[in-house]
Amino acid sequence: MVDAPLQPSPVPDAVAETGPRRRVVIKASTGLAGVGLRELAAYRELLFFLIWRDIKVRYKQTVLGMLWVLLQPIVTMLVFTVVFHRLVGVESGAVAYPVFSLAGLLPWTFFSQGLTQASSSLVNSSHLVTKVYFPRVLIPAAAVLAGLADLLVCLVFLITIGFAVGIRPTATVVLLPWALLLGLATTLAGGLLLSALNVRYRDIRYLVPFAVQLLLFTSPVIYPATDVTAGLENAGLPGWLYGLNPVVGFVEGFRFSLIDDGPFPLDLVLASSFAACIALGCGLLVFRRIEREFADIV
């Protein structure tokens, strides 16, 4: 008995009659045009997850937990009050120096911690960068935005201290969102630039603490900004030049909106806003230029 030859099984029409194949081409993009807002909006849930991850990791297995948010600025405020106010003689006008310095330390802490966390965020998240696609800008952005939770806790604490010493928020509190946006733009600009450069040059992790320390003494955290602007004007220079340091406008705007310690430094805040926008654009350009190399060298 001879077996019959095998016949090919019939192919369904749906499979046999396939249409033209669709070809997808993925191109690397550079410049600000490559920053797609629609794509960022599509990955918003991932952004929220990364923010929540950074908040949990920051205080995981700590004894004091969120109390570290308040402990650091309070201790620093006490040191500044003893050293710079009592010994050096730095004055703060009509506002008590402890409140004055605390109102400057809170935005400064947000900036310094956000810059430090963002600068190392890509290297610390190398397991994500090398295995799955998503907009890489979300990683440093999440490191910066996670600090808003700490700033909110400190903000409530500062307002409580203000009520205790007789300082209550006035109509100037409406300027607080402007100051916060300025702080976010400034911190994100530095975070994008340093995080991208840190992937290529690991020296950045040694440079950041040194740069942050220098910025502390060149920003109006310890002393009023009027001390610097008056010195510039005496030298024949416009006082708004001091505002080209974006941290100046952030600290001064934040402090004025909550404790109203003098005339609103409009020239400084405007100069800082302009400088922050330029810095943010430059940070995005550098980030997009190096982004195509992240998966290869991180």
Backbone as a ProteinNet text record, in pm:
[ID]
protein_1_A
[PRIMARY]
MVDAPLQPSPVPDAVAETGPRRRVVIKASTGLAGVGLRELAAYRELLFFLIWRDIKVRYKQTVLGMLWVLLQPIVTMLVFTVVFHRLVGVESGAVAYPVFSLAGLLPWTFFSQGLTQASSSLVNSSHLVTKVYFPRVLIPAAAVLAGLADLLVCLVFLITIGFAVGIRPTATVVLLPWALLLGLATTLAGGLLLSALNVRYRDIRYLVPFAVQLLLFTSPVIYPATDVTAGLENAGLPGWLYGLNPVVGFVEGFRFSLIDDGPFPLDLVLASSFAACIALGCGLLVFRRIEREFADIV
[TERTIARY]
84.6	0	88	61.9	145.7	70.6	140.9	78.2	61.5	-50	-73.8	16	63.9	149.4	73.4	147.7	86.1	47.6	-71.4	-118.2	-108.8	-69.7	-63.9	-202.3	-206.9	-335.2	-382.1	-508.4	-560.8	-531.1	-499.2	-467.8	-590.4	-629.7	-747.2	-725.3	-837.6	-827	-772.5	-804.9	-760.9	-611	-547.5	-402.3	-336.2	-398.9	-337.8	-339.9	-447.4	-461	-426.4	-303.9	-259	-236.3	-261.2	-242.4	-96.3	-69.1	69.4	124.8	247	309.7	338.9	325.6	348.4	488.2	566.3	703.5	711.3	767.1	783.9	930.8	960.8	1098.7	1114.6	1210.7	1240	1365.5	1353.6	1466.2	1501.7	1631.1	1675.7	1653	1596.6	1568.3	1655.4	1685.6	1767	1698.3	1746.2	1692.8	1562.3	1509.2	1385.2	1266.5	1277.7	1166.9	1144.1	1247.7	1234.2	1164.7	1140	1071.9	922.4	860.9	719.2	631.7	550.8	461.7	354.1	312	210.9	266.6	392.3	454.3	473	512.6	527.9	394.2	287.3	155	113.2	153.5	118	187.8	302.6	379.4	362.3	253.9	235.8	222.6	163	151.1	287.7	377.3	513.5	582.2	556.7	614.9	567.5	439.1	386.1	447.4	466.8	528.2	672.5	748.6	887.5	896	803.8	801.4	774.7	674.1	639.7	754.3	822.8	938.5	1048.5	1077.9	1184.1	1149	1021.7	980.9	996.3	955.4	965.4	1110.2	1192.4	1332.8	1407	1369.3	1441	1434.5	1323.5	1307.9	1286.6	1321.6	1306.3	1405.1	1356.3	1437.6	1508	1443.5	1494.4	1411.8	1475	1406.9	1313.8	1362.2	1284.1	1191.1	1216.4	1126.9	1118.4	993.6	970.8	1018.6	1050.6	1102.3	1235.5	1307.6	1432.4	1407.4	1286.8	1252.3	1261.9	1221.1	1223.1	1352.5	1412.3	1529.4	1646.9	1671.5	1786.7	1777.8	1667.2	1661.9	1658	1598.8	1592.8	1732.3	1807.5	1942.8	2030.5	2017.7	2095.1	2056.8	1927.4	1881.2	1945.6	1952.5	2013.3	2161.7	2230.8	2373.7	2391.6	2310.5	2321.1	2291.7	2192.3	2156.3	2270.8	2335.5	2446.6	2568.4	2605.7	2731	2717.3	2619.8	2613.3	2538.8	2437.6	2363.6	2428.2	2457.3	2512.5	2659.5	2738.1	2883.4	2926.5	2876.4	2917.3	2837.8	2713.6	2632.9	2547.4	2510.4	2422	2281.6	2224	2091.5	1987.8	1863.7	1754.5	1638.2	1661.7	1555.8	1455.3	1327.6	1222	1185.2	1224.5	1190.5	1298.9	1258.9	1355.5	1443.7	1574.4	1668.6	1639.1	1598.8	1567	1458.2	1352.3	1246.1	1297.2	1377	1434.3	1520.3	1607.8	1696.7	1620.1	1519.4	1440.5	1362.1	1308.8	1234.7	1325.5	1455.1	1549.3	1602.1	1610.8	1664.1	1569	1439.1	1343.4	1351.2	1344	1361.2	1501.4	1601.4	1736.7	1752.7	1693.2	1700.4	1633.4	1518.6	1452.2	1543.4	1607.3	1694.3	1816.1	1884	2008.4	1983.8	1881	1852.1	1800.5	1715.7	1665.9	1777.2	1870.4	1982.8	2072.6	2098.7	2184.6	2121.1	1991.7	1923.6	1910.9	1878.4	1859.6	1990.5	2100.6	2228.9	2273.4	2234.9	2274.7	2159.5	2045.4	1926.1	1940.7	2000.1	2013.1	2107.4	2219.1	2314.2	2251.7	2176.5	2112.7	1998.9	1943.3	1833.7	1880.7	2006	2060.6	1986.2	1930.7	1857.7	1730.9	1675.9	1559.1	1599.8	1705.7	1747.7	1789.4	1850.6	1906.7	1809	1690	1602	1468.8	1421	1288	1288.8	1206.1	1199.7	1093.9	1125.7	1034.5	1109.9	1043.5	1115.7	1211.9	1339.8	1440.6	1432.9	1373.7	1364.5	1278.3	1196.5	1110.5	1191.4	1309.4	1386.9	1437.7	1511.8	1551.9	1433.1	1329.5	1211.3	1144.8	1137.1	1077.4	1160.6	1293.8	1380.5	1359.5	1331.9	1307.4	1168.2	1066.6	928.9	904.5	981.3	963.9	993.1	1078.5	1110.3	996.6	893.2	779.2	704.9	705.5	640.2	710.1	843	918.3	894.2	893.3	874	736.1	635.4	500.8	495.8	561.5	566.5	638.1	749.2	824.8	745.9	667.4	586.5	483.5	418.9	321.5	392.2	511.5	587.5	625.6	669.4	707.5	588.5	473	353.9	315.2	329.7	299.7	394.2	522.2	619.8	588.1	547.9	512	396.2	294.5	181.2	226	319.3	365.1	438.6	508.7	584.9	515.5	391.7	314.7	329.9	380.5	394.5	291.7	197.1	90.3	97.5	63.6	64.2	-30.9	12.7	-67.9	-105.1	-147.7	-185.5	-67.3	54.1	172.2	183.6	100.8	107.7	66.4	-3.2	-42.7	79.5	194.1	317.2	390.4	342.1	408.6	412	302.6	312.2	419.9	437	541	678.4	699.4	828	851.3	746.6	761.6	792.3	724.7	753.9	896.7	941.8	1079.7	1177.1	1146.9	1233.3	1234.8	1117.5	1111.3	1191.6	1176.5	1248.7	1398.6	1440.7	1583.6	1642.1	1574.2	1624.5	1622.9	1516.3	1508.1	1613.4	1641.5	1744.8	1879.9	1917.6	2043.8	2042.4	1928.5	1919.8	1933.2	1868.7	1879.8	2022.9	2084.4	2221.1	2318.6	2313	2410.1	2385.1	2258.3	2230.4	2281.3	2264.8	2315.2	2467.5	2529.7	2675.8	2732.9	2659.7	2708.2	2714.1	2629.4	2635.3	2766.2	2810.2	2932.9	3056.9	3047.1	3162.4	3124.8	3177.4	3141.6	3207	3287.7	3342.8	3232.6	3116.2	3008.3	2965.2	2969.8	2923.9	3014.8	3139.2	3229.7	3216.2	3172.6	3158.9	3033.7	2925	2796.3	2799.5	2851.1	2853.1	2933.3	3042.8	3124.1	3048.5	2981.4	2905.5	2788.1	2720.7	2608	2654.7	2770.3	2823.2	2856.3	2914.1	2943.6	2815.8	2713.8	2588.7	2519.9	2538.4	2477.7	2527	2656.5	2713	2697.7	2659.9	2635.3	2486.4	2402.2	2258	2211.9	2102	2057.2	1985.1	2053.2	1997.1	2037.2	2163.9	2217.8	2196.9	2200.1	2196.1	2087.5	2039	1939.6	2001.7	1921.7	1970.2	2005.2	1945.1	1973.2	2118.8	2183.3	2324.5	2410.4	2373.7	2450.3	2411.8	2282.3	2239	2289.7	2293.5	2347.7	2495.8	2569.2	2710.6	2731.5	2646.8	2657.3	2626.5	2524.2	2487.6	2594	2657.9	2768.5	2887.2	2900.6	3008.9	2970	2850.7	2806	2740	2701.3	2637.9	2491.6	2404.2	2262.7	2245.3	2159	2138.9	2076.2	2002.8	1935.5	2033.7	2159.8	2259	2269	2243	2247.1	2140.8	2030.9	1922.6	1953.3	2066.3	2103.3	2139.5	2159.9	2164.7	2019.4	1962.1	1818.1	1777.8	1870.1	1836.9	1802.2	1858.6	1831.5	1683	1626.9	1484.9	1396.1	1434.7	1356.2	1351.2	1466.6	1472.7	1403.7	1432.8	1373.1	1222.2	1176.9	1033.5	959.8	1017.3	956.6	949.2	1058.5	1062.9	964.9	961.3	873.4	726.8	691.2	550.6	494.3	582	534.3	552.2	661.5	684.8	686.7	679.7	668	769.4	899.7	1005.8	1059.2	980.8	1026.1	961.2	1007.8	951.8	979.7	884.9	898.2	1015.4	1110	1226.9	1192.8	1111.5	1062.6	1176.5	1276.1	1385.7	1465	1486.7	1561.3	1482.2	1352.4	1270	1256.1	1240.8	1231	1362.2	1473.8	1603.6	1625.1	1586.4	1601.2	1509.2	1388.1	1295.5	1351.9	1408.7	1471.1	1588.4	1673.8	1789.7	1747	1640.2	1593.3	1539.3	1468.5	1416.9	1531.1	1633.4	1749.4	1820.1	1837.9	1906	1826.5	1693	1610.1	1619.9	1618.4	1634.3	1769.1	1875.3	2009.1	2018.3	1957.2	1958.8	1888	1773.7	1701.7	1781.7	1847.4	1926.7	2041.4	2113.2	2224	2172.1	2062.1	2003.9	1964.9	1896.2	1853.3	1972	2077.7	2195.1	2267.4	2273.1	2345.2	2252.4	2122.2	2026	2044.4	2079.8	2093.9	2207.2	2297.2	2410.1	2386.1	2275	2252	2262.1	2189.9	2183.1	2317.5	2407.1	2537.4	2642.9	2634.9	2744.7	2705.3	2575.6	2533.2	2590.8
-119.4	0	124.2	214.7	334.5	453.7	524.4	643.1	752.2	823	935.2	1051.9	1125.1	1241.5	1345.1	1408.2	1511.5	1632.1	1678.9	1797.6	1919	2033.2	2154.4	2192.2	2228.1	2266.6	2397.8	2412.6	2537	2656.7	2767.3	2890.6	2978.6	3023.1	3111.2	3235.3	3284.1	3404.4	3523.7	3530.7	3647.4	3652	3530.1	3525.3	3533.6	3465.2	3459.7	3594.9	3668.5	3796.4	3909.4	3922.4	4031	4156.7	4269.9	4397.1	4438.3	4555	4603.6	4621.8	4582.4	4592	4737.2	4765	4900.9	4909.1	5001.7	5017.4	5136.6	5112.2	5217.3	5252.1	5378.2	5426.8	5512.5	5476.8	5552.5	5633.8	5763.2	5852.3	5923.7	5941.8	6019.1	6166.2	6236	6378.5	6459.3	6579.7	6668.9	6803.7	6887.5	7022.3	7026.1	7147.5	7165.1	7106.9	7093	7035.5	6890.4	6822.6	6682.7	6660.7	6766.9	6754.2	6759.1	6643	6638.2	6644.9	6750.1	6764.4	6656.7	6615.9	6510.2	6378.6	6351.3	6228.4	6233.2	6349.6	6362.9	6344.2	6397.3	6379.3	6232.9	6159.3	6017.2	5935.7	5983.6	5912.1	5976.8	6050.3	6120.8	6023.8	5907.7	5810.9	5759	5743.2	5702.8	5811.3	5937	6048	6044	6022.7	6014.5	5897.1	5784.6	5668.8	5699.1	5765.3	5797.4	5896.4	5991.5	6086.9	6013.9	5925.5	5850.9	5759.5	5700.9	5615.6	5695.7	5815.1	5896.9	5941.2	5971.1	6012.4	5896.5	5776.1	5660.9	5622	5624.4	5584.6	5683.7	5810.2	5912.9	5890.3	5839.6	5823.4	5677.7	5587	5445.2	5403.2	5329.8	5275.6	5386	5501.6	5607.2	5611.1	5643.7	5645.4	5766.4	5884.1	6006.9	6029.3	5964.9	5978.4	6120.9	6170.5	6303.9	6415.1	6382.1	6485.5	6540.9	6465.4	6517.1	6638.1	6649.4	6764.1	6893.3	6888.4	7006.7	7019.3	6906.6	6909.7	6982.2	6955.2	7015.1	7167.6	7227.1	7374	7438.1	7370	7428	7435.7	7327.3	7327.4	7429.6	7435.5	7533.3	7675.4	7699.4	7831.5	7872	7779	7809.2	7842.5	7767.4	7795	7931.2	7963.2	8092.6	8207.1	8187	8293.2	8322.4	8217.1	8236.2	8294.3	8237.1	8275.8	8407.5	8418.5	8534.8	8652.6	8625.5	8736.1	8783.9	8691.1	8729.4	8768.6	8689.4	8712.1	8807.3	8785.2	8868.9	8998.3	8995.6	9117.5	9140.5	9034.6	9048.4	9082.9	9188.7	9233.6	9192.1	9186.6	9142.6	9240	9363.9	9463.9	9443.5	9464.4	9456.2	9313.7	9217.3	9076.7	9013	8934.1	8864.1	8775.1	8775	8703.3	8553.6	8484.7	8341.7	8316.6	8399.4	8383.1	8420.6	8527.5	8571.4	8461.4	8402.3	8298.6	8171.3	8136.7	8016.7	8032.9	8152.8	8178.3	8171.3	8191.3	8175.6	8033.6	7964.4	7828	7728.5	7749.6	7653.3	7646.5	7759.4	7747.6	7703.1	7744.9	7702	7550.5	7493.1	7348.8	7274.1	7326.3	7264.1	7266.5	7379.7	7390.9	7299.8	7304.7	7229.3	7078.4	7031.9	6888.4	6842.7	6924.7	6888.6	6882.2	6977.8	6977.9	6857	6826.3	6712	6580.7	6563	6439.1	6423.3	6532.3	6523.7	6496.8	6552	6536.6	6390.9	6310.8	6168.7	6075	6130	6047.5	5950.8	5993.9	5905.4	5789.1	5818.9	5712.8	5614.3	5665.1	5576.8	5494.5	5542	5469.4	5405.2	5362.6	5303.1	5176.2	5103	4980.2	5009.2	5129.4	5167.4	5221.7	5301.1	5367	5265.9	5156.4	5060.7	4951	4944.5	4830.4	4866.8	4987.2	5021.3	5165.8	5194.7	5331.6	5411.8	5532.8	5634.6	5766.5	5878.9	6007.2	6017.5	6022.2	6021.6	6146.3	6251.5	6374.9	6356	6250.7	6226.5	6192.6	6133.6	6090.8	6210.1	6305.1	6422.6	6509.2	6513.7	6592.6	6536.1	6403.7	6341.6	6369.1	6368.8	6396.8	6538.3	6631.8	6770.4	6784.3	6729.1	6744.1	6673	6567.9	6498.2	6589.9	6690.1	6783.1	6875.4	6884.4	6970.1	6920.8	6789.9	6736.8	6787.7	6786.4	6837.8	6988.1	7061	7205.7	7240	7160.9	7186.1	7169.5	7064.8	7044.9	7161.9	7204.6	7316.9	7447	7461.6	7582.1	7594.3	7483.8	7484.7	7517.9	7462.9	7490.2	7637.3	7697	7838.2	7928	7898.1	7978.6	7966.3	7846.5	7827.1	7907.8	7907.2	7987.3	8135.2	8176.5	8316.9	8361.2	8277.3	8310.3	8318.6	8232	8230.8	8359	8419.5	8542	8667.1	8652.4	8769.1	8808.7	8718.5	8746.3	8662.5	8727.9	8659.2	8688.7	8591.4	8615.2	8727.7	8810.4	8922.2	8895.8	9003.3	8988.3	8947.4	8963.3	8927	8776.7	8697	8551.5	8509.2	8597.6	8563.7	8553	8605.8	8596.7	8463.9	8383.6	8256.5	8161.1	8145.2	8056	8099.1	8229.7	8277.9	8235.6	8252.7	8213.8	8064.1	7984.5	7839.4	7795.7	7856.9	7825.3	7863.5	7976.7	8018.6	7919.2	7871.8	7773	7641	7597.5	7472.9	7483.8	7595.8	7614.4	7618	7686.9	7696.8	7561.3	7488.7	7358	7257.3	7259.4	7166.4	7197	7325.6	7362.9	7306.4	7325.8	7270.9	7119.5	7060.6	6914.8	6848.6	6905	6848.7	6856.5	6972.3	6990.5	6896.9	6893.5	6814.9	6664.9	6623.5	6480.6	6426.9	6506.2	6461.6	6458.5	6561.5	6564.8	6457.6	6421.9	6321	6182.7	6157.9	6030	6017.6	6127.1	6124.4	6150.4	6243.7	6280.7	6259.2	6156.8	6124.8	6220.2	6315.6	6418	6507.9	6509.1	6598.7	6571.7	6446.3	6413.9	6474.6	6504.8	6572.8	6724.7	6771.4	6915.7	6971.3	6894.2	6945.6	6991.7	6913.8	6963.3	7092.3	7103.8	7225	7345	7324.3	7432.8	7476.1	7379.6	7412.4	7494.5	7460.8	7535.8	7679.7	7697.9	7832.9	7914.2	7849.2	7919.7	7964	7889.1	7927.9	8065.4	8090.3	8217.2	8329.3	8295.7	8400.1	8426.5	8363.1	8383.1	8445.1	8521.5	8594.9	8507	8403.6	8316.3	8366.6	8401.2	8445.3	8594.1	8671.3	8817.3	8868.5	8990.8	9046.6	9076.5	9065.1	9094.6	9241.2	9326.7	9470.5	9501.9	9419.2	9442.6	9431.4	9338.7	9319.1	9423.1	9447.3	9544.1	9684.4	9718.2	9848.9	9859.1	9748.9	9749.2	9762.2	9697.8	9710.1	9852.2	9913.1	10048.7	10149.2	10126.9	10215.1	10204	10086.6	10067.4	10112.8	10171.7	10220.6	10116.8	10003.5	9895.9	9882.9	9840.4	9821.9	9705.8	9724.1	9621.2	9494	9503.3	9384.4	9279.4	9317.3	9218.6	9102.8	9131.7	9024.8	8920.1	8961.2	8868.3	8772.6	8791	8695.8	8559.8	8554.5	8427.2	8388.9	8290.6	8262.4	8227.4	8176.1	8140.9	8266.4	8379.9	8505.1	8539.5	8536.9	8568.2	8467.2	8340.1	8236.5	8260.1	8280.7	8299.5	8429.3	8538.7	8667.1	8667.4	8609.8	8604.6	8518.5	8404.2	8315	8384.4	8445.8	8512	8628.3	8711.8	8828.7	8786.9	8682.2	8642.7	8593.8	8549.7	8493.2	8585.4	8660.9	8744.2	8892.5	8930.1	9070.8	9157.6	9129.9	9195.5	9321.3	9386.5	9509.8	9526	9621.7	9639	9517.7	9484.4	9367.2	9385.8	9292.3	9305.7	9269.2	9353.2	9320.3	9306.5	9396.3	9390.2	9260.2	9214.6	9090.5	8970.2	8967.8	8853.4	8846.6	8961.3	8961.8	8915.7	8965.1	8923.1	8773.6	8724.2	8581.4	8497.4	8546.6	8473.6	8462.5	8571.8	8568.7	8470.7	8477.7	8388.7	8243.1	8216.8	8079	8022.4	8104.9	8058.5	8025.2	8111.1	8084.2	7956.9	7942.9	7824.5	7697.3	7704.8	7587.3	7546.5	7644.4	7613.2	7549.8	7603.2	7546.5	7405.4	7386	7253.9	7150.4	7188.4	7096.6	7064.2	7165.6	7143.3	7045.8	7066.9	6977.2	6837	6828.9	6698.4	6622	6689.6	6623.2	6583.4	6660.3	6630	6504.2	6485.7	6371.2	6251.6	6271.9	6166.6	6040.3	6054.4	5936.4	5845.7	5894.7	5814.9	5751.2	5783.5	5739.2	5587.2	5516.2	5369.8	5303	5369.7	5309.6	5334.6	5450.3	5486.8	5501.2	5488.1	5510.4	5400.9
0	0	0	-91.9	-107.8	-50.3	36.8	96.8	-7.7	2.7	-89.3	-51	-148.5	-116.3	-35.1	52.8	137	53.5	77	6.2	98.2	45.6	130.7	180	304.1	362.7	301.8	287.5	228	317.5	253.7	325.8	328.3	443.9	448.7	365	310.2	226.7	301.1	431.1	509.8	522.9	517.8	529.5	393.7	294.5	162.9	95	112.9	44.5	140.9	166.5	254.3	173.2	235.7	167.3	166	116	112.3	253.5	271.8	403.3	438.7	567	616.3	674.9	628.7	676.3	770.3	887.1	988.9	997.6	980.9	986.8	1111.2	1195.4	1317.5	1293.7	1305.9	1283.6	1412.7	1435.7	1551.3	1522.6	1617.9	1601.2	1694.5	1652.3	1733.5	1740	1831.6	1842.2	1918.7	1935.1	2009.3	1934.8	1801.3	1725.1	1761.4	1813.7	1850.9	1982.9	2058.1	2186.7	2160.1	2142.1	2108.1	2230.9	2241.8	2356.3	2355.2	2233.9	2225.8	2279.5	2247.5	2296.6	2447.3	2499	2643.6	2714.4	2654.1	2713.8	2713.2	2609.7	2602.3	2710.8	2756.1	2858.8	2997.4	3018	3144.7	3262.5	3240.1	3349.2	3391.4	3295.9	3329.7	3410.6	3375.4	3451.6	3596.3	3617.4	3753.9	3829.5	3760.1	3824.3	3864.7	3777.7	3809.4	3925.9	3930.1	4041.6	4172.6	4171.9	4293	4334.8	4235.8	4266.6	4334.7	4283.3	4341.9	4483.6	4507.8	4641.9	4740.2	4700.1	4789.6	4816.6	4711.4	4728.2	4817.1	4809.6	4884.2	5034.5	5085.3	5229.3	5270	5180.5	5211.3	5320.4	5418.3	5528.1	5607.9	5619.6	5706.5	5833.7	5943	6072.2	6081.7	6040.3	6051.8	5934.2	5822.3	5707.7	5656.7	5639.8	5585.6	5678.2	5803.1	5893.5	5844.8	5763.2	5707.4	5618.9	5564.4	5480.9	5561.1	5688.2	5773.9	5853	5887.3	5975	5910	5782.6	5716.7	5709	5658.9	5656.4	5794.7	5893.9	6027.8	6089.3	6078.6	6133.3	6060.4	5928.9	5851.9	5889.2	5913.1	5955.3	6088.3	6182.1	6311.9	6296.3	6211.3	6188.4	6123.7	6023.1	5956.1	6052.3	6140.2	6235	6330.5	6379.2	6473.5	6403.6	6290.4	6224.6	6150.9	6062.1	5973.8	6036	6118.9	6179.1	6308.7	6398.2	6528.3	6519.7	6449.8	6447.7	6336.6	6215.7	6102.5	6098.3	6142	6145	6022.5	5950.2	5834.2	5882.9	5826.7	5867.3	5764	5808.8	5721.3	5720.3	5760.4	5759	5870.1	5835.7	5936.4	5972	5891.8	5916.3	6001.6	6100.1	6184.1	6098.1	6128.1	6042.7	6033.6	6141.3	6124.9	6021	6020.9	5921.9	5782.5	5776.7	5649.1	5586.6	5665.1	5611.3	5578	5659.5	5632	5501.6	5477.2	5353.4	5231.3	5249.5	5139.8	5128.1	5238.9	5238	5173.6	5187.6	5132.3	4979.8	4907.2	4761.7	4723	4801	4769.8	4784.7	4888.5	4909.8	4795.7	4750.6	4636	4513.4	4487.3	4370.2	4382.4	4496.3	4510.6	4506.1	4575.2	4574.4	4438.3	4375.3	4243	4140.6	4146.9	4053.5	4076.2	4202	4233.9	4192.6	4223.2	4187.4	4036.6	3967.9	3823.3	3750.4	3800.4	3730.7	3723.7	3820.8	3821.9	3787.1	3745.5	3724.9	3608.4	3498.8	3382.6	3411.2	3477	3509.9	3608	3705.2	3802.9	3742.4	3631.9	3566	3436	3431.6	3309.4	3269.7	3366.9	3335.4	3257.4	3270.7	3191.8	3055.3	3053.9	2930.5	2824.8	2866.6	2771.2	2728.9	2788.3	2761.4	2699	2716.5	2666.3	2619.8	2518.6	2467.8	2541.8	2572.4	2623	2615.3	2621.2	2617.4	2735.3	2707.4	2813.8	2902.9	2851	2928.5	3053.2	3055.7	3171.3	3296.4	3279.1	3395.8	3475.9	3416.4	3496.4	3535.9	3452.4	3489.1	3613.7	3624.5	3743.2	3867.1	3852.5	3967.7	4019	3929.4	3970.6	4031	3964.4	4010.9	4143.1	4173.3	4300.4	4418.4	4397.3	4505.1	4542.1	4456.1	4488.6	4612.4	4634.9	4755.2	4880.4	4879.5	4993.6	5010.6	4899.1	4906.5	4960.8	4927.8	4978.8	5129.8	5181.5	5326.8	5393.6	5336.1	5393.1	5384.2	5278.3	5262	5373.9	5406.3	5517.2	5647.7	5667.3	5789.3	5798.4	5686.8	5687.4	5718.8	5660.7	5688.7	5835.6	5892.4	6034.9	6121.7	6090.3	6164.8	6150.6	6029.6	6008.6	6096.1	6106.2	6193.3	6339.1	6378.4	6517.3	6554.4	6457.4	6486.2	6435.6	6388.8	6347.4	6202	6118.4	5975.1	5900.9	5837.3	5767.8	5617.9	5534.8	5389.9	5351.6	5258.7	5210.9	5064.5	4996.6	4855.8	4769.2	4820.1	4741	4719.1	4788.9	4773.8	4632.8	4559.4	4422.4	4331.3	4374.9	4296.2	4318.2	4412.3	4441.8	4322.4	4245.1	4128.2	4028.8	4009.2	3919.9	3971.4	4102.1	4160.4	4147.7	4167.9	4158.3	4015.1	3917.5	3777.7	3741.8	3793.4	3769.8	3831.5	3952.1	4015.5	3942	3893.2	3816.6	3687.2	3616.7	3491.2	3514.8	3620.6	3650.8	3686.6	3773.6	3816.8	3702.5	3622.3	3510.4	3405	3382.7	3286	3326.2	3451.7	3498.7	3502.8	3539.8	3547.7	3412	3309.7	3174.8	3123.2	3140.8	3091.2	3161.5	3293.8	3369.3	3357.3	3348.9	3336.3	3203.2	3096.1	2965.4	2963.4	3017.7	3019.8	3111.2	3216.3	3310.3	3246.9	3146.8	3076.1	2998.9	2940.2	2860.6	2945.2	3040.4	3123.6	3270.3	3332.4	3469.8	3570.2	3521.6	3611.4	3667.5	3600.7	3641.1	3784.7	3826.4	3962.1	4068	4033	4126.1	4115.7	3999.5	3978.8	4043.9	4044.7	4090.8	4236.3	4332.9	4471.4	4486.4	4414.1	4420	4362	4248.5	4186	4273.2	4336.2	4423.7	4543.5	4597.8	4711	4671.8	4553.4	4507.4	4484.8	4427	4401.4	4530.2	4637	4764.8	4809.1	4793.4	4840.4	4738.8	4614.9	4515.9	4496.7	4576	4571	4702.6	4700.3	4819.5	4921	4968	5071	5209.1	5224.2	5353	5373.4	5267.8	5274.3	5179.2	5197.9	5105	4969.4	4866.1	4731.1	4715	4795	4784.8	4818.5	4899.4	4929.6	4804	4714.7	4591	4487.2	4470.9	4370.2	4402.5	4532.2	4569.7	4535.5	4556.2	4520.5	4370.6	4291.4	4145.7	4100.2	4159.7	4121.1	4161.9	4275.3	4315.9	4221.2	4157.4	4060.4	3920.7	3907.2	3777.9	3689.9	3746.8	3671.3	3713.4	3622.4	3660.4	3757.3	3854.9	3955.8	3902.4	3789.7	3737.1	3685.8	3666.8	3624.2	3722.2	3849.7	3950.1	3922.2	3857.7	3827.1	3713.7	3644.9	3540.5	3598.8	3729	3799.7	3829.3	3759.3	3775.4	3917.6	3997	4134.4	4214.6	4176.1	4246.5	4238.7	4117.7	4103.2	4172.4	4170.9	4237.8	4387.9	4448.9	4593.9	4634.3	4563.3	4597.8	4575.1	4464.6	4438.2	4539	4574.8	4673.7	4809.8	4849.8	4980.6	4986.8	4883.2	4884.8	4885.3	4810.8	4800.6	4933.1	5023.8	5149.9	5269.4	5273.3	5391.9	5359.5	5230.6	5190.6	5264.2	5239	5315.1	5248.5	5163.7	5098.8	4963.5	4883	4748.9	4661.4	4575.9	4490.6	4394	4391.1	4303.5	4159.4	4094.7	3961	3861	3869.8	3772.6	3785.3	3908.6	3929.4	3880.5	3909.5	3870.9	3719.2	3653.4	3507.9	3444	3496.2	3443	3464.9	3582.1	3609.7	3522.1	3495.9	3409.5	3268.5	3218.3	3086	3083.4	3185.2	3191.2	3204.1	3281	3297.6	3166.3	3088.5	2959.4	2863.6	2860.7	2775.8	2821.6	2952.4	3005.9	2977.2	2987.5	2961.1	2814.3	2724.4	2583.3	2553.6	2611.6	2591.8	2650.5	2767.8	2829.2	2743.4	2684.6	2597.1	2471.4	2415.2	2294.5	2320.1	2430	2463	2492.4	2565.3	2600.1	2474.6	2380.4	2258.2	2170.7	2176.8	2094.1	2142.2	2273.9	2329.6	2350	2342.1	2377.6	2294	2167.5	2081	2125.9	2211.3	2257.5	2393.8	2457.8	2595.8	2609.5	2524.5	2537.8	2512.5	2440.3	2407.7	2514.2	2583.4	2672.7	2818	2849.3	2986.9	3078.6
[MASK]
++++++++++++++++++++++++++++++++++++++++++++++++++++++++++++++++++++++++++++++++++++++++++++++++++++++++++++++++++++++++++++++++++++++++++++++++++++++++++++++++++++++++++++++++++++++++++++++++++++++++++++++++++++++++++++++++++++++++++++++++++++++++++++++++++++++++++++++++++++++++++++++++++++++++++

